[in-house]
Amino acid sequence: MYRLLFWHKTILKLPQMIIHEAISVPYLCVSSTKNIFFNPEQQQCPENAQSMILLLSRQDDGSTALVIEWLIALRKKYIRVNSDTNRMKFVSFDIDKEELIIEQNGVRVNLAEVNSTWYRRRGFSMENISIEDTTLSKAVFRNNSHYHKTHMQSELKVMIEFIHAFVEGRSTKQIGNHSSVEVNKLKVLEAAKRCGLKIPQSFIVTTKADLVNIINTYNDVITKAISGQGVYFFTQTHHYYSYTEKIGLEQAAELPDTFFPSLFQTQIKKKYELRIFYLRGECYTMAIFSQGDKKTEVDFRKYNTKKPNRFVPYKLPAGIEQKLTKLMNELNLDTGSIDIIVDRNNEYYFLEVNPIGQFSMTSVPCNYYLEKKIAELL
């Protein structure tokens, strides 16, 4: 289990979000057998393999480290590439020899040898490609110091897309994929409704008058980011977050007459909420009893460390599982973290799915051993 501990305060209020600031502390990853302090220098299995597993992740993702423990226990060979570091260097591609060579920590690897891929996070990125600062800072075209940067980024984008396609085309086993790693929250809500799932009534408005009308009509209204996860930004000293927030007439009165397009939904009076990790047609579900705590009743991510919410394993009704499977198939997702609220009338309301959402928070309290299951599938 791992948790990022932080102290936060509100630093900015906008119609669609409230941004919180947090002081950074080190990540601690705790497995069932020992503590692991994430070491970004240890990225790959030392053995030179003819076939291997490619883990596409991020430096701060502790769940990847836990899966790696199981890969080592299962004697599987792997290489980990983080999207937010330049430690990986693209070396060359030979279309005739079918060689795509990268270098990481002084070790060269042919990605053609990869036969299994896990898109845990984002995948390859422009940060993975080493470019000298002088190349970008030096003006190339007269009267325009930025065009060459845009052109080079376009070149890199095409190359990165090809690297993903190259790896996917040779992987006989795969969890996640590059094309579906980001989803449009609004499209997902429409798709969920088509699949027979209940969703909260949702509105995007730009005026105080429309917002006041919604609040007067439905009484209990929340607001959240339109994009996938809102504000989630780390620096070396601070973290910045946005949460789902309740908004009433008092908060609406503080807004200007017009504002940036913002998402509002009717607040579902919850009996409890569910976090579901979906993996290859299986739903691993955890109930979160967050409704009894003022701090977590709207968004359980506002963790109460003094009195934590209770987490327990949960069995979904077969009909809800079938609808979720239908939705995930329509979205071309074989994995993802799904949020559902069960209201006081025992109705299930789908909120959203994050293709790269955290799963250890579900795995550990419920003893699902998802890290092992993922390692076995790779």
N, C-alpha and C positions, 0 to 999 in steps of 0.2 A: 504494500500500500504506500502511496506517496501523497503528500499534501503540501501545498505552498502556503506557508503561514504569513500573514501580512496584517498591518494596521492600515486602515484606509480612511480617507475623509473626502467629502464632496468638494470638487474644485470648479465644476462648470455645469450649468443647467441649460439645456436646449429643449425645444418642444419634444423632440423624438428621443432624447436620452439625457441621463444624468451621468456625468463622468466622475469616477472615483480615482483617487491617487493612493498608491500603496508603497510602503517602504520594502525594498527587496531583502529577502533572506535566502540562504543557500537552499537548493533543492536537496531533499533527502529521499532516496528511493529505498523502500524496505520490502524485502521479499520474505518468503516463508522460512528461509534458512539463514540469511545474513543481510547486513546492511551494505548497500552499494552507493557510493558517492560517484555520481556520473562523471566520467573522465572522457572528455571529447577527443583525447589523443588516441584512445583505444577504440578503433572503429571497425576492425576487421579481424577475422579469424587468421592466425598466422600461417596456416597451411596453404600451399598453392594448389588449388583444386581445379579439376577439369570441368566441374559443374558446381554452381554455388547459388546461394540465396542472396538476393539484393533487397536490402531494407532501406527504403527512402523515408527519411525522418527529419527531425529537427534537433538541435543540440539540447534543448531543455525538456525533451519528451522522455520522462522516466519510464513510461510503459514499454517503450522500445527496449530499454535496458533489461526489463523483466522478461520480455520475450526472448532476448538474447541468452539469458540464463538457461532457459529451456532448450534453446537451440544447441547450446554447449552440452547440456545434459543428454540430449538426443544425438549428439555427435554429428550435427549438421554444420556445414561450412557456409559462411556468410560474409558479406561485406556491407557495412553501413555507410550511407552517404547522407549527410545533413544538408538541407537546402539553404541554411543560413550561415554557411561558412565557405571560405575560399580555399580550404585545405585540399579539396579535390581539384585536380587540374585536367582539363581535356588535352589529350596528346595528339591523337590522329584517328582518322577513319579511312579504311581501305575497302572499297566496295567489292573488289574482286576476291580478296582474301576473307571478306566478311569479318574484319577486325575493327572494333571500336575500342580504342585504348584510352583509359583514364589513369591518372596517377594520384595516389593518396598516401600521405605520410611516407613518401619515398618508394612505395610499392606500386608497380604497374599492373593493371588488371584489364583483361579483355572482356568487355561486357557481353560478347557473344557466348561466353561460357556460363552466363547466368541462365538458369532454367526455372527459377521461381522468384517472384517479385511481390513485395508487400508495400503498397502505397499507404504507409502510415500517416505521413504528412506530405503535402505539397509536391514532392518529387524534386527533380533537378531544377535549378534556377540560375539566373544570371550571376548570382553571387558565387556559384560554383566555378565560374569561368574566370580565370586570372587575366586581368587586363591592366597594363601599366597605367598609372595615373597620368603620366605625361601624354599618353596616347589620347586620352579623353580631354585633357585640359588644353592641349595645343590646338589653336584655331587652324582649320584646314581651308575653309571657304571664306572668301572675302565678304565682309559685311554681315557674316553670320557665323557665330561661334558655337552654335548648337546643332546644326544640321547633321554634321558627321556623327555626333553622339546618337541621334535618333536613328540614323542609318545603321550604325553598328549594333544598336539594340535590336533592330529589325532582323539583322543577320543572325544574331545570337538566338532570338526567339525561334526562328525557323530551325536552327540547329538543335535547340533543346527539345522542340516538338519531335524532331526526328529521333533523338536519343530515346525518348519515351516509346515511340513507335517501334524502334529497333529492339528494345528490351522486351516490350509486350509481345512482339511477333515471335520471340524465341522462348518465352516463358510457358512451360507446360502447366505450371501452377501459378495462380495469381490471386491476391486478395486486394480489392480496390483497383481503381484505374485512373489514369491521368485525366481523362476527359470528364469524369464524373466527380472529381474531388471537390468541386464547388457546385452548389446548387442555388437556384433562385428561390428564396423563401416564399415569394408570392406564387410562383408556379407550383411549388410543392403543395401549398394550401389548396390550390385548385385541383391538383391531381388527387390529393387525399379525399376531397369531396367527391370526385368522380368514382373513387374506389369504395365509396360507401361509408367513409369515416366522418364522424361529426367534427366540426371545427368551430372555433369561436367566431362570432360575427366580427368582421374586420373592415376597417376603413382607412383610407389614406386621404388626409385633408391638408389644406394650406391656410385656413382662416380660423381665427378665434371663434367666430360666429358658428361655423360648422361644428367645431369641437364642443362648444357649449351646448349645442343642440343634441349631440350624441350623449353627452353626460346627463343632460336632463331627461333623455329618453331611456337610457339604460342604467343610470345611477352609478354602477361600478365599472370603471374603465381603466385599462392599463395601456402603457405605451412601451414599445421596444424598437430596436433597430430594424430597418428594412433589410439590410444586408445580413449575411450569415451569422456573425457573432458580435456585431457592434464594435465598440472600442476595446481592443485587446493589445496593448502596446507596452513593451518592456524597455527600460533603459538600465544602465548598470546600477542606478540608485533608486529608481522608482518604477512602479507598475501603474498602468492606467486601465480602468475597466468601466464598462457601462452595464447596467442591469435592467431587467424588466421592472418598471415603476408604476405605481398606481397614481392616477391623475384625477383630481376633482375640480370643482368650480373655483376653489381658492387658488390652486396652481394655474388653472387656465386664465384667471384674471391677471396674472403676472406676465402673460405672453403678449407680444405685439399683435396687431390686427391681422397681419399676414406673416407666415413663417415658412420655413423649408418644408417640403412634403414629408409628412410624418405618419407612421403607422400607429393606429389605435385599435384595440380589440376590447370586446366585452370581457370583464373579469369573470372567470368560472369559479363559483364557490366550491372549493375542492374539499373532498373527503380525505383524499391523499393524492399524491402524484407518483408517476411511474417513470423510471429511467430504464429504457430497454436497449440492450446491445444486440443488434441484429447481425448474425453471421451465417451466411450460406443457408438461408431458410429457417434458421433456428432463432427463437426470441429468448434471450436471457434477461429476465425482468426483475427489477428491484422496486419495492414500494418505499416511498419516502414520506414519513409523517411530519410534514413541515407546516401543516395548517394551524397547529396550536401555538406557534411561536410568532409573535408580532414581527420579529426580525426576519423570519424566513417565509412568512405566509404568502408573500407575493413572488419572491424569488429565493429558492433555497440556497442559491450560491452565496448569499449573504450569511455565510456560515456562523453559527453561534458556537464558538469553541468552548464556552463554559457549560452549555447544555446542548450538546449536539442532537440533531434530528435522529430518530430511529430509522434504520435501514433494515429491511427484511426481504428475503426471497419471495417471489410472487408468481402465481400461475395465471397467465392471461386466458380469457375465454377463447375457445377455438375460433369463433367467428372473427374476433379482433385480430388474432394471429393471421388468419387467412387474408383479411383486408390489408394488413401491413405488408405481407408478402407480395400481394398484388401491387401495392404502391411501390415497393422497392424494386420490383421487376420493371415497372413502368419507368422508374427513374434510372434504370440500369445500374443499380447499386447492389453489391453483394455483402456490404457491411455498412454499419452506421449506428450512431446513438440517437434514439428516438425519445422524445418527451411527450407524455400523455398525462392529462389530468382526469381523475375520476371524481365526478361531482357528487353532491349529497343525495342525488337520486340514482346513483350507481351508473350514470351514463359516462362513456369514454370519449374524451375530446382530444383529438390529435393536435399538437402544437407545432412541432417541427422535427426535422432530422438533420443531424450533422454527420456527413460521411466520414469525417476524421475526428469525431468526438472522443472524449476520454472514456475508457471502459474499465480501468482498474478500480475506479470508485464503485463499480457494480460488481466486479469480479471478487474483490477481497471480502466485503461484508457478507456476500451471499455464497462464498466458497464455490464459485463457478469455475475457477482455474482457467479463465479465458486466455491467459497468456500461454498456457500449455496447449490449449486447443488450437490457437493460432500457429504456434510453432509446429504442431503436428500436421497442420494443413499445408505448410510451406514446403 
